[in-house]
Amino acid sequence: MGKAVSKLSKDEIKQLRDRTLFDKRELQQWYKGFLRDCPSGQLSEEEFAKVFKQFFPFGDPADYCHYLFRVFDSDNSKYVDFKEFIVALSLTARGDMQQKLNFTFTLYDLDGDGKVYYKDLLAVISSIYKMIGPMVTMHSDEATPEMRAAKLFAAAEKDKKTDYLDFADFKRIVKADPSLISALNSYEGLV
């Protein structure tokens, strides 16, 4: 989007309406807020993590933000501009199940090869446990990140030492687990 200006152009609004589930008024409001928080028009990973810290004051969201930022930063510029931000927000808050599954799979697919290995799953799950901190008590069979990751691999009937989850596996285990479906829909209705 280049240099930050106070309003989106008609062309920018049209492009963003085609790529998001926000209307013109919402896009303008989000853009104003984005520029208020990021006057340069670019959000760094550190700034991204500061925002999350407000929502998770008893945990440490830095590692999770690193993984999430990678997905938001679709052009790998090391910054998230408004277009990247609003497209990702639209997917996570208002997207359909398929869009949310794609987005989430990308979060766990750390090297972008279409395969989620146990170590990748464990890294992201560990970052989530670290982010939520002691404020959430997990089920006894998910008390640790290792237990949660192993449970997901077992649900896909995969060996955590030799196998990986592809998108079809990922989709199948998410759709079979109400808590995962709930997690995918956790931002629905908030924006």
N, C-alpha and C positions, 0 to 999 in steps of 0.2 A: 504494500500500500504506500510505500515511500514515506515522504514527509507527513507528519501528523497535521491534519487540519480539523477544524471543529465539527464539520459535518461530512457525512458520506455523500459522494456525488450520486446522481441518478443511475449512472452505469454501475457503480459499486453496489448500490442497493439492489439493482436488478440481478447482478451476479450473485450476491449473497442470498437473495430470496430464492434463487434457483438452487442453491446448495444447502440451504438451511430450512428449518421449519419456523422461522421468525418472520413477522410482518415488518413493513417499513418502519412503523412507529417503534417497535421493539428494537429493531436494528439500530436506529438512531439513539435510543436510550442506552443500549449496551455500549455503543461507541463512545458516547459522552462519558459514561462511567469508566470505560477502559482508558480513555485519555486522561481522566482525572487521576486515576491510579498509576498510569504509565504515560506521562507527558511526552516521552520520546516516541510513543507508538509501538514500543517493543518491550516485551516482558522477559526478563532474564529468569534463569532457573532459580536463582537465589530469591528473587522477588516472588516467584511462583510458590516457593516453599514457605515464605513468610505468610502468605495468604492462608495456606493450609494450617500453619501453626495456630492461627486464630481459632480454628475449628477443632483442633486437637491439642489443647494446651497441656494435657498430661502425658502426651506421647511425643515421639520424634518423627515428624513426617518427611524428613529430608530424603531418605532412601526411596520411599514411595514416590515422592515428587520427582525424583530423578527419572524413574521409569515412566511415570505419567507424562512428564515434560517431553520425553522422547517421542511419545505418540502425538502430542499436541504440535510439536515442532516438525511439521510434515516436510518442510524444505531443508531440514538439518542445518539451519542458520545459527543455531545456539540461542535464538530468540524466538518468542511467539509473538506474531503480529496479530492485529485484530481479526483478520480473515481466518487465520488458523485457530484462534481462540473461539470465535463464534461458531465455526463449523464443528469443532470438537464439542462445544457446549450443546449445540443443537443435537448432535448424535447421542450424547450421554443423557440429556434431559428429555428429549422429545422423539428420539429415533425409535424405529420399530425394533422388535426383538432381533431380527437379522443384523441390523446396523449396530446394535449394542453388542451382539456377539462378535461381530467383526472387529469392532473397536477394542473389546476386551481381549480377544485373542491376540491382537497386535501388541497389547500391553505385555502379555506373557511371552510372546515370541521375540525374545531379546535380540536375536541376530537376524530376524526377518526372513528366515529360511522356510517358513511354513510348518515348523516343528517346535513344539514346546517340550523340552527335556525336563526331567525331574529337577535338575539343578536350577533351571530357569523358573519353574513353578515355585520351588522352594525360596528362591531369592525374592520374588515378588510377594509371596505370602508372608515371608519373614518381615518384609518392609511394612506390610499392612499391620501385622501384630505389633511391630515397634511403634507405628503411628497411633494406633488406638490405645496403646499403653494399658494400664491396669483398669481402665474404666469399663471394659467389656469382659465378661466372663464367658469363655468358650465352653462348648460341650466337652465332656470328659474325653471323647474320642478325637477331639480337635484341640486339645489343651496346648499343644506346641505347633509351630509351623511345620515341623517334620511330620507330625501325625496328620495334619490337614493335607499336606501335599501327598503323602502316601495313600491316604483315603481316596483322594481324587484319582490317582493312578489305578488303585484297586477297583474303583467304580468303572473305569474304562477297560478293566481286565488287561492292564499293561504292567510290565515289569519295570519298576523304577530304575533299575540298574542298566537295562539294555534297550528299553523302548522309549518312545516319545508319543505325545498327543498331537494328532493332526487336527485340522479344523472340524472334521466330522466327529472325532472322538470328543473334542471340547464341547461341541454343540450338544451331543448326546448326554454327556454328564451334567451339563448345566440344565438342560430341559428336564432331567430326571430328579433334580435336587431343588425343592421349593426355596431353600435358603439362598441358593445361587440366583434363582430367578428374581427373588426379592432384592438381592444386592444389585442386580442389573437395573432394576427399576427404582432404585433408591433416590434418584434425582428427579424422577418423573413428578411433574406438578409443582416443582420448586421454582421453575423459571417459565 
